[in-house]
Amino acid sequence: MILETFPVGLLACNCTVLGDEDAGEAIVIDPGDEVGRIHRLLAEHGLQLKQILVTHAHIDHVGGALKLKRLTGAPIFLNESDLPLLKMMAVQAAWIGVDTPETAPPDESLTDGLQVGLARCPASVMHTPGHTQGSVCLHFMPLKLLIAGDTLFAGSIGRTDLPGGNYGQIIDSIRSRLLTLPDETRVLPGHGPETTIGDERSGNPFLQTW
């Protein structure tokens, strides 16, 4: 299996490419920018893109999704509760002073419990609202891996002061959904270094009442 995570774009969103070399297939999570780089990586490994998975509809995570779809034909998955944010792309672009990327409604909603990913490496969608109303995490049980989007960071949590954010909701999402996972579960956040559920359970200052 190929698992590569690297920062893309002005806000250094962590984009992840997960590929099965034997099957020649891959998924990409949060292609916020630098689509050419992502596409070259897929080509270098001879991988056909099967799914584009977007953890939430902030510009730094979704900005390159439609361009990548046009290059590969792969469908875009995004929780439908974030459609209002998707329609605010020009406003979001103005927040950070960049050009407005072209977007389109997803091909399928990342609903809670949906199975996505690759045949040999499936993921279960965990709806974790709070950072945005449509925020999701992706739990790859075979890899003991959680792609957390901007819900949980190493030593922190996602901001809740933007449209659709709710502090009480994100804390509840983390406590009721993410902290039920085994301590050894690796966590790849939407920004910054990786961590584990155990480290965040014991040391994240936002979660110490758990």
N, C-alpha and C positions, 0 to 999 in steps of 0.2 A: 504493500500500500504506500501511496505517496501522500504525505501530509505536510503542506507548506503554508505557513502563515507569515504575512509581511504587511507592513504599513503602506497605505496608499493615500494620496491626496494631501491637501493642505492641513487637515486635522488628523492625519496619521491613523486612519481607520484600519484596524486589523482585518485584512482580507484573507480568507482561507481557501486553499485548493486541496481537495481530497480526491485522490485518484486510485483506481484499481487497474494496475498495469496489465494483469492477466486478461481482464475483460475489456480493457481499452476505453474505460469510461471514467467520468469525473463529475464532481459537483463543485460549484464555486459559491462561497458564502460571503456576502457583503462586498460586492465589487463597486466600491464607492467612487473609484477613479482609476486612472492608469490602466485602462482596459487593454491597450496594446501590450503592456507587460504581462497581463494575465493571459491574454490570447497566445502570446509567444510561449509561455510556460506550458500551456496545454499542448501546443504543437510540438514542443521539444520532447515531450513524453509520449506523443502519439495518442493523446486522449480525446475522446469525443465528449463534449459537455452535454450532460443529461438534464441538469437542473441548475437554476440560479436561485439561491435561497437568500432572502433579505430579512434580517432580524427585526428591522423597523424602518420607517420611512423618513429618517433624517437624511439630508442631502449627502453627508459624508459616507453613508452606507448604501444608498440606493442610486447615487448619481450616475454610475456607469452601467447599471443593469440593462437598460434598453439597448444601449450600444452593443453590449456583449451578446444580448439576444440576437441582434441583427447580424452579428458576425458568425454566430454558431447555430442559431435556430432553437436554442434551448429555452424552455418555458421559465417564466419568472413566478416565484412563489413569495407572497407577502400577506400578512394577516390583514383582512379587510377592514379591521377597526382603525387602521392607519391610512385609509383612503383620504380622509380630510387633510392629513399632512402631505400626502402625495400631491394634492391639488394646490398646496402652498409652496411649491418649489421655487417660484420667483421670489417669494418673501424670504424663504430660507437662504437662497443665494445672496440676497441683499444683506442678510445677517453677517455673512463672512466675506462679502465683497468679491464674489466670483460670478462667472457667467451662469445663466440658468440652464441646467442640463435638461434634455428632453426626456420625459417619462411617459409611462402609459399604465393603465390599470393592470394588475397582475393576471396571469393566466389561471392561477389557483390561489385560494386563501390558505395560509399556514394556520389551520385551525388546531386547537388543542387536541393532542393525541394522534394527529396525522402522522403516518409513517412516510418518511422521505429518505433521500440518500441513495446509496448504492446497494445492490443485492447482497454483497458480502459485508457491507458496513452500513446498516440502516440506522436511522435516527428517529427519535420520537420528538414531536413538537410539544414544547411546554409553553403555554400562554402565560406570560409574566408581565401584566400591565403595571404601569407606574412611571417608567421613564417616558413612554408613550402608551396610548391605549392599545396599540396593536403589537407591542413588544413581545418577542418570543425568544426562548432559548432552545437549543437543539442538543438533545442528549444522545450521544453515540455510545450505547451501553457496551458493545463489543470492544470499544477502545477505552472505556472508562474515561470518557471525554465529554465535557460540556462546552459548547460554543454559546457564550453568555450574552452576546450583543452588548448593549450598554446598560444591562440590568445590574450586573455585579462586576466589580473591578478588584484588583489586588489592593486590599485595604480601604476600599471605598465602594460607593454605589453610584448608579446613574443619576444625573441631575434631574430635578423634577420641576424646574421653574419655567420650562418652555411649554407651549400649547400641548395639552394632552397629558402633562405630567401630574403626578399625585404622590406625595411623599408617603402617606400611610399605605397606599396601594403597593408601592414598590417594596416597602419593608415586608408587607404581608406576602407578596409574591415570593420574595427570597426565603422567608421563614417557612412558608407552607409548601413550597415547591422545591426550591434548590437545596435547602438544608436537610431535606429528606434523603438526598443522595449520599452514597458512601464517602467517607472522609478522603479516601485516596483518589477521588474523581478529579482529574485535571480540569482546570477552567481556563479557557481561552477567551478573555474579555474583548470587547470591541475596540479598546485602546489600551496600550501599555502592556506590561509583562504578564505572563501566565501565573496562575496560582493554583490552589487546590481548595476543595470544599472544606477540608479539615482546617486548613490555615485560616480561612475566612470565618469559619465557625468560632475558632478560638481567639482570633486576633483582630477581626474587622471591627473598628470602633462603633460602627452603625448597628452592629448586631449583638452587642454585648448584653442586652436584656434577654436574649434567647436562652 
